[in-house]
Amino acid sequence: MEDVTPELTERFERYCNTTDNELPPEILGELSSMLRLYSISPEELDFKWQAYSMKLGMGVEETKLDLKTARDFKKNIQDTLERESRGKAAHGRNDGKRAAATPRAGMKSTGDVFGMLDGLVPNTPRLAARNGVNGSTVKRKSNFETPGNKASKSHEMSSPGGMVTPKGEANGGTVFDFVSRENAGDISEQLNGDIPLPEAPEEPPAEARIKLKANTDMSKFSYKTMAMKLSEASEVLDDRIDEFRQIVQEHYNLEDSEFGNPSHQSPSEIIAVGRIASDSSEGRLNTASLVLEGSRRWGSGRRVPLKLDGLTSYNFFPGQIVALKGTNASGDYFTVSSIMELPLLAPAATKPIELDTHNSRYLDTPDSDPDNARPLTILIASGPFTTDQTLDFSALHTLLDNAATSYADALILTGPFLDAEHPLIRSGDFDVPPHLTNPDLATMSDLFRHHISSALQSFVQRVPTCSVILVPSLRDAHHQHAVFPQDKFAKKELGLGKGIQCVTNPMLLSMNEFMLGMSSLDILDMLRREEIADAKTKASNLYERAARNVIAQRSFLPVCPPTAREKLVPVAPVEEKVWKGEDEGAEIGIDDAGPEPYLPLGTMLDTSYLKLGELLNVRPDVLITPSVLNPCVKVVESVLVINPGTLSKKRAAGTYARMIVQPIKVDYEEREKGFLLAHKMWERARVDIVKI
């Protein structure tokens, strides 16, 4: 108790209504009890509390920790563990039952022995899957007529999915009223608050004040998915180890003789470069399962266990490329004596004459005073853009209004836009756009054009000088390219016109002189879940630690393999709404086993093209990493790391980031020398995390 009390107090006292920087004894007792019962650390308990707060539809700041909420929190953890236990047991019992398709008694023969036509012909109707996965088979006696217009919702069998309903509404839950939200416009976190917000100009700028330049070859992202070859994937992973070995060798000026094969028995100390992995395909990485995977050329492609007893500090995760000093005297394991830091990419820099050109773009008109140039305003937001209960996209419309009012120079939106995990989209229980003459032929692209494209096109007409940038997500239901690295949206198909730029996921983009790196992957949460670290390292800031790993590994997705779907936060469920046939005595039969629980989509990865997800040549000045974790802004290795949060939560309003960029100052001496100058965004940019 004495060991964990200070850490518990440090982590949880900010959630309590206390002024003495101490936890009430009854709350401290409940928290300590959870640590003992569930064998978790105070840090992990803190993360579970944050997730629990978001599950309640409120932010961590709004949820106060008292004795009642602590006990409810404890019960929630216990219920979650029991559900997982029951799910594993049920899965084990039903493995044999689901191994083969067996015709059900009483079902009329249609020649469809293996159920391949199930749901496609009237003789084999199928009840809609409860959670978006293969659901229970049913038999019912009914006449199937051509469904009417979905927009009218005139009857229970309206196409495409009138048989399922979001769980919250089915249970009488109240719909979140976006208009009556509280604390709109409040700033939850800020960097360089001394830089004033610019006033909106009296007249709109004569032309766009930002010049965009792609630093990523987007043509390479249009590859065919589901065509990955194991041999190609293996070569990509192998080459990455050899590339880092060469980088380390050149940076530290080492000889080839100083490197060695960690799997070979030798009493001599060597430097081993390889990839961190686990010796088990299941479970979380730990010090007992930690192994180092070498390349085929320098490590025989073998894996050797690592012994970390000699290290005072470490931080590892699966897929991490490391350079380790140590020995393998016994031939059974590699004893690590020290960890060599990987060299970082050089910071982005620009010549003074080019900076003068970029600074001239800050002027609204050619006659504007150069000494009073208006700073750039850039808004950054990440999906989901609507709550789990509706598809009204109120948060997105409000963000566009804010951008129009402030005459924003750029608007960066990262997906998901039409979230495939949204209960209404997953179940198909939504109104199709009313202007469609044939609703039964409506697609997700039609839904995107109706809700997203129309709003963006209207905004571009209001502020034609604003550059709108769309970054796709693996959860976008309307996007055909659902694999990382991910191709950009098809503008023509989605009705996106001029002024809207569709980029890939990830993307390196220059805005005037400074460079942005952006991706819709939640890499911060992924690293939090997968990493192992000593107590000293865990005491450091999680966001800074994760961002430093991304920068050092030179990749938007350094975790390999990505976090499994089963480990992610469960998505909002949908509840079946049983349809009753018109004929008297109609029966609906449901398989006793029931459908499998719906899992998050996770990160679909094409390893053969993983190099497209790497940072190239230089470190970006700004790194945009959206995450479900608390929104934040940090400066890590001279990189401005921004997590804008999500614009909408499940049943609450979210946040976005506002970045104010001042022109870079170049003195006479620097201009005369003509040397490259670092952009120093952490000094001249103000970043606010704003509640929508």
C-alpha positions in Angstrom: 0.0 0.0 0.0 2.8 2.4 0.9 4.4 1.8 -2.5 1.3 2.6 -4.7 -0.3 5.4 -2.5 1.8 8.3 -3.8 1.3 7.2 -7.5 -2.4 6.7 -7.0 -2.7 10.1 -5.3 -0.7 11.8 -8.1 -2.8 10.3 -10.9 -6.3 10.5 -9.3 -6.4 13.5 -7.1 -7.1 15.7 -10.1 -10.4 13.9 -10.6 -11.6 14.5 -7.1 -13.1 17.7 -5.5 -10.2 18.1 -3.1 -7.9 21.0 -2.5 -5.3 19.4 -0.2 -3.7 17.2 -3.0 -4.7 14.1 -1.2 -7.2 11.4 -2.0 -10.1 10.8 0.5 -9.3 7.6 2.4 -12.4 5.7 1.2 -11.6 6.4 -2.5 -8.0 5.5 -1.9 -9.2 2.2 -0.4 -11.4 1.4 -3.4 -8.6 2.2 -5.9 -6.1 0.1 -3.9 -8.6 -2.7 -3.8 -8.8 -2.7 -7.6 -5.1 -2.9 -8.0 -5.0 -6.0 -5.8 -8.1 -7.7 -7.3 -7.2 -7.2 -11.0 -3.4 -7.2 -10.7 -2.9 -3.9 -12.6 -0.7 -0.9 -12.2 -1.9 2.6 -11.2 -1.1 3.8 -14.7 -3.3 1.1 -16.3 -6.1 1.9 -13.8 -5.8 5.6 -14.8 -6.3 4.7 -18.4 -9.3 2.5 -17.6 -10.8 5.4 -15.7 -10.3 7.7 -18.7 -12.0 5.1 -20.9 -14.8 4.7 -18.4 -15.4 8.5 -18.4 -15.6 8.6 -22.1 -18.0 5.6 -22.1 -20.3 7.6 -19.8 -20.4 10.2 -22.6 -18.5 12.8 -20.6 -14.9 13.9 -20.7 -12.4 13.1 -17.9 -12.7 16.7 -16.7 -16.5 16.5 -16.3 -16.5 13.1 -14.5 -15.8 13.6 -10.8 -14.4 10.8 -8.7 -16.3 10.2 -5.5 -17.1 7.1 -3.5 -20.2 6.3 -5.7 -18.4 6.7 -9.0 -15.4 4.7 -7.7 -17.7 1.8 -6.8 -19.5 2.0 -10.1 -16.1 2.1 -11.9 -15.0 -1.0 -9.9 -18.3 -2.8 -10.9 -17.8 -1.9 -14.5 -14.3 -3.4 -14.5 -15.7 -6.6 -12.9 -18.6 -6.8 -15.4 -16.1 -6.4 -18.3 -13.9 -9.2 -17.1 -16.9 -11.5 -16.6 -18.2 -10.8 -20.1 -14.8 -11.6 -21.6 -14.7 -14.8 -19.6 -18.1 -15.9 -20.7 -17.3 -15.0 -24.3 -14.2 -17.1 -24.3 -16.1 -20.0 -22.7 -19.0 -19.7 -25.2 -16.5 -19.5 -28.1 -14.8 -22.7 -27.0 -18.2 -24.6 -26.7 -19.4 -23.4 -30.1 -16.2 -24.1 -32.1 -17.4 -27.6 -33.0 -20.9 -26.5 -33.7 -19.9 -23.8 -36.2 -17.3 -25.9 -38.0 -19.7 -27.1 -40.6 -23.1 -25.9 -42.0 -25.8 -28.2 -41.1 -29.3 -28.0 -42.6 -31.9 -27.1 -40.0 -35.0 -29.3 -39.4 -38.1 -28.0 -41.0 -36.3 -25.9 -43.6 -37.6 -26.3 -47.1 -35.1 -27.8 -49.6 -33.9 -25.3 -52.2 -30.8 -27.1 -53.4 -28.7 -24.7 -51.4 -27.0 -27.3 -49.2 -24.2 -25.0 -47.8 -26.3 -21.9 -47.4 -24.6 -20.0 -50.2 -27.9 -18.5 -51.3 -29.1 -17.8 -47.8 -30.9 -14.4 -47.7 -30.9 -14.1 -51.5 -34.0 -16.1 -52.3 -37.4 -16.2 -50.4 -37.0 -19.8 -49.3 -34.0 -19.0 -47.1 -34.6 -15.7 -45.3 -32.0 -14.6 -42.8 -32.5 -12.2 -39.8 -30.2 -9.2 -40.0 -27.0 -9.7 -38.0 -27.2 -8.2 -34.7 -23.8 -6.7 -34.6 -22.8 -6.4 -38.2 -21.2 -9.9 -38.4 -22.6 -13.3 -39.4 -25.8 -13.6 -37.4 -28.3 -16.1 -36.5 -30.2 -18.0 -39.2 -34.0 -17.7 -39.1 -37.0 -19.2 -40.7 -40.2 -17.3 -41.1 -43.4 -17.5 -43.1 -44.0 -14.2 -44.9 -44.5 -12.6 -48.3 -41.6 -10.5 -49.4 -42.7 -7.5 -51.4 -40.7 -4.7 -53.0 -39.7 -2.4 -50.1 -40.8 1.2 -50.2 -38.8 4.4 -50.0 -36.5 4.2 -47.0 -36.9 7.9 -46.4 -40.6 7.4 -45.6 -40.0 4.7 -43.0 -43.5 3.6 -43.6 -43.2 0.0 -42.4 -41.0 -2.2 -40.3 -39.3 -3.9 -43.2 -38.0 -0.7 -44.9 -34.8 -1.2 -46.8 -32.0 -1.5 -46.1 -32.1 -2.4 -42.4 -35.2 -1.7 -40.5 -34.8 -4.8 -38.3 -32.1 -3.4 -36.1 -32.0 -0.4 -33.9 -29.3 1.3 -31.9 -29.2 -0.1 -28.4 -29.5 3.3 -26.7 -32.8 4.2 -28.5 -34.1 0.7 -28.1 -33.7 1.0 -24.4 -35.3 4.4 -24.2 -32.0 6.4 -24.1 -32.1 10.1 -24.7 -30.5 11.6 -27.7 -27.7 14.1 -27.0 -28.7 17.6 -27.8 -25.7 19.3 -29.5 -27.3 22.8 -29.4 -27.5 22.7 -25.6 -23.9 21.5 -25.1 -21.9 23.2 -22.4 -18.5 24.9 -22.4 -18.5 25.4 -26.2 -15.3 27.3 -27.2 -13.4 26.6 -24.0 -9.7 25.8 -24.3 -8.7 22.6 -22.5 -5.0 22.7 -23.4 -2.7 25.4 -24.9 0.8 26.0 -26.2 2.3 29.5 -26.5 -0.8 31.2 -25.2 1.1 34.5 -25.2 0.7 34.7 -29.0 -2.6 36.6 -29.6 -5.4 35.3 -31.7 -5.6 37.2 -35.0 -8.7 39.3 -35.7 -10.8 38.4 -38.7 -10.0 40.7 -41.6 -12.5 43.3 -42.7 -12.3 42.0 -46.2 -11.5 38.4 -47.3 -8.0 37.7 -48.6 -7.5 38.3 -52.3 -6.0 34.9 -52.8 -5.0 31.8 -50.8 -2.2 32.5 -48.3 -1.0 28.9 -48.1 0.8 27.1 -50.9 0.5 23.3 -50.6 3.2 20.9 -51.8 3.0 17.1 -51.5 6.1 15.5 -50.1 4.6 12.0 -50.5 4.3 10.2 -53.9 0.5 9.6 -53.8 0.5 7.7 -57.0 2.1 4.7 -55.3 -0.8 4.3 -52.9 -3.2 3.2 -55.6 -2.0 -0.4 -55.3 -4.3 -3.5 -55.4 -5.3 -4.6 -52.0 -5.7 -8.3 -50.9 -2.8 -9.2 -53.1 0.0 -9.3 -50.6 2.7 -12.0 -51.0 4.4 -13.4 -48.0 7.8 -13.3 -49.8 7.4 -9.6 -50.5 6.3 -8.8 -47.0 9.2 -10.7 -45.6 11.7 -8.8 -47.7 10.2 -5.4 -46.7 10.5 -6.3 -43.0 14.0 -7.7 -43.5 15.2 -4.6 -45.5 14.0 -2.3 -42.7 16.4 -3.9 -40.2 19.3 -3.7 -42.6 18.6 0.0 -43.4 18.6 0.9 -39.7 21.9 -1.1 -39.2 23.5 1.0 -41.9 22.1 4.2 -40.4 23.5 3.3 -36.9 26.8 2.4 -38.4 27.2 5.7 -40.3 26.0 7.8 -37.4 28.4 6.3 -34.8 31.2 5.6 -37.4 31.4 1.9 -36.5 33.3 -0.9 -38.2 31.6 -4.0 -39.6 33.5 -6.1 -37.0 31.7 -4.4 -34.1 28.4 -5.8 -35.3 27.4 -9.5 -34.8 24.8 -12.1 -34.8 23.0 -12.1 -31.4 21.9 -15.7 -31.8 25.5 -17.0 -32.1 27.3 -18.0 -28.9 30.2 -15.8 -28.1 31.8 -14.2 -25.0 32.6 -11.0 -26.9 30.4 -7.9 -26.7 28.7 -7.1 -30.0 26.2 -4.6 -31.4 23.0 -6.3 -32.6 20.4 -4.5 -34.7 17.0 -6.2 -35.0 13.3 -6.0 -34.4 11.5 -6.5 -31.1 9.0 -9.3 -31.1 7.2 -11.7 -28.8 7.8 -15.5 -28.5 4.0 -15.9 -28.1 1.3 -15.2 -30.6 -1.1 -14.3 -27.8 -1.0 -12.1 -24.8 0.8 -8.8 -24.1 4.5 -8.4 -24.6 6.5 -8.8 -21.4 10.1 -9.2 -20.3 9.8 -13.0 -20.3 8.5 -13.2 -23.8 10.8 -10.5 -25.3 12.9 -11.7 -28.3 15.1 -9.9 -30.8 14.5 -10.8 -34.5 17.6 -10.4 -36.7 17.7 -9.9 -40.5 18.5 -12.9 -42.7 21.9 -11.3 -43.7 23.2 -10.3 -40.2 21.1 -12.4 -37.9 20.3 -15.5 -39.8 16.6 -14.5 -39.6 16.5 -16.1 -36.1 14.9 -14.9 -32.9 16.9 -14.9 -29.6 15.4 -14.2 -26.1 16.6 -11.0 -24.4 17.8 -10.6 -20.9 17.4 -7.1 -19.5 18.7 -7.4 -15.9 21.6 -5.1 -16.7 19.4 -2.2 -17.9 18.3 0.6 -15.6 15.8 2.0 -18.2 14.0 0.5 -21.2 11.0 1.0 -23.4 10.1 -1.7 -26.0 7.1 -2.5 -28.2 6.5 -5.1 -31.0 8.0 -4.1 -34.3 10.5 -1.7 -32.8 13.9 -1.6 -34.5 16.6 -1.4 -31.8 20.4 -1.4 -31.6 21.6 -3.3 -28.6 25.0 -3.9 -27.0 25.5 -7.2 -25.3 26.7 -10.8 -25.3 25.4 -14.3 -25.8 27.8 -16.3 -23.7 25.6 -19.3 -23.2 23.9 -19.4 -26.6 20.5 -19.4 -25.0 19.8 -15.7 -24.7 21.3 -12.3 -25.5 22.2 -10.3 -22.4 21.7 -6.6 -23.1 24.2 -4.3 -21.5 23.1 -1.0 -23.1 20.7 0.4 -25.7 22.0 2.7 -28.4 19.8 5.6 -29.4 18.8 5.6 -33.0 19.8 8.8 -34.9 17.0 11.1 -35.7 16.2 12.6 -39.1 17.4 16.1 -39.7 14.9 18.9 -38.9 13.2 20.6 -41.8 14.9 23.8 -42.9 14.6 26.5 -45.7 16.8 29.1 -47.3 16.2 32.7 -46.3 15.3 33.9 -49.8 12.6 31.2 -49.9 11.4 32.3 -46.5 10.9 35.8 -47.7 8.7 34.5 -50.5 6.6 32.5 -48.0 6.3 35.5 -45.7 4.9 37.6 -48.5 1.9 35.2 -48.6 0.9 36.3 -45.1 -0.4 39.6 -46.5 -4.1 39.7 -47.2 -3.6 42.2 -50.0 -0.5 43.5 -51.8 -1.0 46.9 -50.0 -1.0 45.3 -46.5 1.7 46.3 -44.0 4.4 43.7 -44.0 5.2 44.5 -40.3 1.6 43.7 -39.3 1.1 40.6 -41.3 -1.9 38.5 -40.1 -0.8 35.1 -38.8 -2.1 31.9 -40.5 -5.1 30.2 -38.9 -5.3 26.4 -39.3 -8.0 24.3 -37.9 -7.5 20.5 -37.3 -10.2 18.0 -36.5 -10.6 14.3 -36.5 -13.7 12.0 -36.9 -16.1 10.8 -35.9 -17.9 14.0 -36.8 -21.3 13.0 -35.4 -22.5 11.2 -32.3 -23.4 7.5 -32.2 -27.1 8.4 -32.0 -27.6 10.5 -35.1 -26.2 11.3 -38.6 -26.8 15.0 -38.4 -23.1 16.0 -38.3 -23.9 19.0 -36.2 -20.3 19.1 -34.9 -18.9 19.3 -38.5 -21.3 22.1 -39.4 -20.3 24.1 -36.3 -16.6 23.6 -37.1 -17.1 24.9 -40.7 -19.0 27.9 -39.3 -16.1 28.6 -36.9 -13.6 28.3 -39.8 -15.7 30.7 -42.0 -16.0 33.3 -39.2 -12.2 33.3 -38.6 -11.4 33.2 -42.3 -9.2 30.1 -41.7 -6.4 29.5 -44.1 -6.5 25.8 -43.9 -8.9 23.1 -42.6 -7.4 19.6 -42.0 -10.0 16.9 -41.5 -9.0 13.3 -40.8 -11.4 10.4 -40.9 -13.5 8.5 -40.3 -16.2 10.6 -42.0 -18.8 7.8 -42.5 -17.7 5.6 -39.6 -18.2 1.9 -40.3 -18.4 1.4 -36.6 -21.3 3.8 -36.2 -24.4 1.9 -35.0 -26.7 3.4 -37.6 -24.3 2.8 -40.5 -23.4 -0.7 -39.3 -27.1 -1.7 -39.1 -28.3 0.3 -42.1 -31.0 1.9 -40.0 -30.8 5.4 -41.5 -32.7 7.6 -44.0 -31.2 7.6 -47.5 -30.9 11.1 -49.1 -34.4 12.2 -50.1 -33.3 13.5 -53.6 -32.5 10.0 -54.8 -35.1 8.7 -57.2 -34.3 5.0 -56.5 -33.4 4.6 -52.8 -32.7 0.9 -53.2 -29.7 1.7 -55.4 -28.2 4.2 -52.9 -24.6 3.7 -51.8 -22.4 5.0 -49.1 -20.9 7.5 -51.6 -24.4 9.0 -52.0 -24.6 9.3 -48.2 -21.1 11.0 -48.2 -22.2 13.4 -50.9 -25.3 14.3 -49.0 -23.8 14.8 -45.5 -20.2 15.7 -46.1 -19.6 16.9 -49.7 -22.5 19.3 -49.7 -21.3 20.9 -46.4 -17.7 21.2 -47.6 -18.7 22.7 -51.0 -20.9 25.3 -49.3 -18.0 26.2 -47.0 -15.5 26.5 -50.0 -18.0 29.0 -51.6 -18.0 31.0 -48.4 -14.2 31.0 -48.0 -12.6 30.2 -51.3 -9.1 31.0 -50.0 -9.2 28.2 -47.4 -7.4 25.0 -48.3 -9.5 22.0 -47.2 -7.6 18.8 -46.7 -9.2 15.4 -46.3 -7.3 12.4 -44.8 -9.1 9.0 -45.1 -9.5 6.5 -42.4 -9.5 2.7 -42.3 -13.0 3.0 -40.8 -14.5 5.0 -43.7 -17.5 2.9 -44.9 -17.6 4.7 -48.3 -13.9 4.2 -49.2 -12.9 1.2 -51.2 -9.3 1.3 -50.1 -9.4 0.0 -46.5 -5.8 -1.0 -46.0 -2.9 0.9 -44.6 -1.0 2.6 -46.3 -4.3 4.0 -47.6 -5.1 5.7 -50.9 -6.8 9.0 -51.1 -10.6 9.6 -51.7 -11.9 9.7 -55.3 -13.0 13.3 -55.6 -15.2 12.9 -58.6 -17.1 10.0 -57.2 -17.7 11.8 -53.9 -18.6 15.1 -55.6 -15.7 17.1 -54.2 -14.7 20.1 -56.3 -11.9 22.6 -56.4 -10.5 23.9 -53.1 -10.8 20.5 -51.5 -7.6 18.4 -51.5 -7.8 14.6 -50.9 -4.5 13.2 -49.6 -3.3 9.7 -48.6 -3.1 8.1 -45.2 -0.4 8.9 -44.1 0.7 12.1 -45.7 3.7 14.5 -45.6 2.6 17.9 -46.8 4.4 21.3 -47.0 2.3 24.4 -46.1 4.4 27.3 -47.3 7.8 26.6 -45.5 6.8 24.2 -42.7 6.0 20.5 -43.1 3.1 18.6 -41.7 3.0 14.8 -41.1 -0.5 13.4 -40.6 -2.3 10.1 -40.4 -5.7 9.0 -39.1 -4.2 6.0 -37.3 -4.5 6.1 -33.5 -0.8 5.3 -33.0 -0.7 6.9 -29.5 -3.3 4.5 -28.1 -1.7 1.6 -30.0 1.8 2.3 -28.4 0.2 2.7 -25.0 -1.4 -0.7 -25.2 1.6 -2.6 -26.7 4.7 -1.1 -24.9 6.6 -2.5 -21.9 8.7 -0.1 -19.9 10.4 0.0 -16.5 9.0 2.1 -13.7 11.3 5.0 -14.3 10.3 5.3 -18.0 6.6 4.9 -17.2 6.8 7.9 -14.9 7.5 10.1 -18.0 4.7 11.5 -20.0 2.9 8.9 -22.1 2.2 11.2 -25.1 5.8 12.4 -25.3 7.1 8.8 -25.0 4.8 7.6 -27.8 5.6 10.5 -30.1 9.3 10.1 -29.6 9.0 6.4 -30.6 7.2 7.5 -33.8 9.9 10.0 -34.6 12.8 7.7 -33.8 11.4 4.8 -35.7 10.7 7.1 -38.7 7.3 5.5 -39.3 3.7 6.5 -38.8 3.0 2.8 -37.9 6.1 1.5 -36.0 4.0 -1.2 -34.2 4.2 -4.6 -36.0 1.9 -6.4 -35.9 -0.7 -3.7 -35.1 -2.9 -4.0 -32.0 -5.4 -6.9 -32.4 -9.1 -6.1 -32.8 -9.9 -8.0 -29.6 -7.8 -5.6 -27.5 -9.5 -2.4 -28.7 -12.3 -0.7 -27.0 -15.6 -2.4 -27.9 -17.8 -0.5 -30.3 -21.4 0.6 -29.5 -23.7 -2.4 -29.8 -26.9 -2.6 -31.8 -29.9 -4.5 -30.5 -32.2 -6.7 -32.6 -35.7 -5.5 -33.1 -37.6 -8.6 -34.0 -39.9 -8.3 -37.0 -43.2 -10.1 -36.7 -44.7 -11.7 -39.8 -48.1 -10.6 -41.1 -49.4 -14.2 -41.1 -50.7 -15.5 -37.9 -48.5 -18.0 -36.2 -45.4 -16.9 -38.0 -42.4 -18.1 -36.1 -38.8 -16.8 -36.0 -36.2 -19.3 -35.1 -32.8 -18.1 -33.7 -29.7 -20.2 -33.3 -29.1 -20.8 -29.6 -25.4 -19.9 -29.9 -26.2 -16.4 -31.2 -23.9 -14.2 -33.2 -20.4 -13.4 -32.2 -19.9 -10.0 -30.5 -19.1 -7.3 -33.0 -15.4 -6.3 -33.0 -13.7 -3.0 -33.9 -12.3 -3.0 -37.4 -8.7 -2.7 -36.2 -5.7 -1.9 -38.5 -5.7 -3.7 -41.8 -2.1 -3.6 -43.0 -0.4 -4.4 -46.3 3.2 -5.1 -45.2 4.5 -5.1 -48.8 3.8 -1.4 -49.0 4.8 -0.5 -45.4 7.6 1.8 -46.7 4.9 4.2 -47.9 4.1 4.8 -44.2 7.6 6.0 -43.3 8.9 9.5 -42.6 11.3 10.5 -45.4 14.3 12.8 -45.5 13.5 15.2 -42.7 11.5 15.4 -39.5 8.2 17.1 -40.0 7.6 20.4 -38.1 4.1 19.4 -37.1 2.9 15.8 -36.5 -0.9 15.3 -36.4 -1.7 12.1 -34.5 -5.5 11.9 -33.7 -6.3 9.6 -30.8 -9.2 8.6 -28.5 -6.9 9.5 -25.6 -7.2 13.0 -24.1 -6.4 15.7 -26.7 -3.1 17.3 -26.2 -0.2 19.3 -27.7 3.4 18.5 -27.0 6.8 19.5 -28.3 9.0 16.4 -28.8 12.4 16.5 -30.5 11.6 19.9 -32.0 8.4 18.5 -33.5 5.0 20.0 -32.6 2.8 16.9 -31.9 -0.9 17.6 -31.9 -3.7 15.2 -30.9 -6.9 17.2 -31.6 -9.1 14.5 -30.1 -12.4 13.5 -31.8 -14.8 16.2 -32.9 -17.7 14.1 -31.6 -17.8 11.5 -28.8 -20.3 8.7 -28.5 -22.9 11.0 -26.8 -21.1 14.3 -26.3 -19.4 17.0 -28.1 -15.6 16.7 -28.7 -12.7 18.9 -29.5 -10.5 20.3 -32.3 -7.2 22.0 -32.6 -6.6 25.6 -33.6 -3.1 26.5 -34.8 -2.0 30.1 -35.2 1.3 30.4 -37.2 3.3 33.6 -37.2 5.7 34.4 -40.0 9.3 33.4 -39.5 11.7 36.3 -38.8 14.9 36.4 -40.7 17.6 38.9 -39.7 20.1 40.6 -42.0 23.0 38.4 -41.0 21.1 35.2 -41.6 19.9 36.5 -45.0 23.5 37.4 -46.0 24.9 34.0 -45.1 22.2 32.2 -47.0 22.3 29.1 -44.8 19.3 26.9 -44.3 17.2 28.0 -41.3 15.2 25.8 -39.0 11.5 26.6 -38.9 11.1 26.5 -35.1 7.4 26.0 -35.1 7.4 25.4 -31.3 8.3 29.0 -30.9 6.1 30.8 -33.4 2.9 28.7 -33.4 0.1 28.9 -30.9 -2.0 25.7 -30.5 -5.3 25.5 -28.6 -7.3 22.4 -28.0 -10.9 23.9 -28.3 -14.2 22.3 -27.3 -16.6 22.4 -30.2 
